[in-house]
Every structure is written in structure tokens, then in C-alpha cells.
Amino acid sequence: MKIDNQEFTVYYSPECPYVEYEVKELTEYAKENHITIHFIKIDSLEKAKNVPCIFNNWANFYKGQFISNTILNANSFKKLLN
């Protein structure tokens, strides 16, 4: 469960009603704090087949490694980076 990208990367799907809200919150937090974060929306069967991990609706990668499948908000993201 590895990816080439070394920056924080989130694979997500809009299954859960909170996901889009958290993507927006994390995007704003990252922008305010000059943090690069990549979001990859899984919105097709083809994309789902090519996700680099066991995937339900959210997967976090950092420094190329899978770190969790917990849906993050700004506070949990900050804790995870520290």
C-alpha cells in the first residue's frame, strides 16, 4: 500500500455525507497553513479498481505510505502530521 507521491494524499469517494465537507475543510486548512495536500476523488469503477490500497471511502497516504483510512477534519489532520 504505497504510492509515488510523497506529499499528503487522500483518496476518497462521496459515499459518506461528511466526506465532501471534510475535503473542503482540509483544503481550506492546508491553504491557510501552506501545506500541500492532494485529493483524488474515486468516482468511477475504473478508479476504484486502481486505488493502491484496501479502500472503503477514505484513505490517507503520507511520504508514500498508507497511514490510515480515517476521515480527517482539520484538527485530526494537524494531530496526524505531528
Buried (B, 14 or more C-beta within 10 A) or exposed (E): EEBEBEEBBBBBBEEBEEBEEBBEBBEEBBEEEEBEBEBBBBEEEEBEEEBBBEBEBBBBBBEBEBEEBEBBBBEBBEEBEE
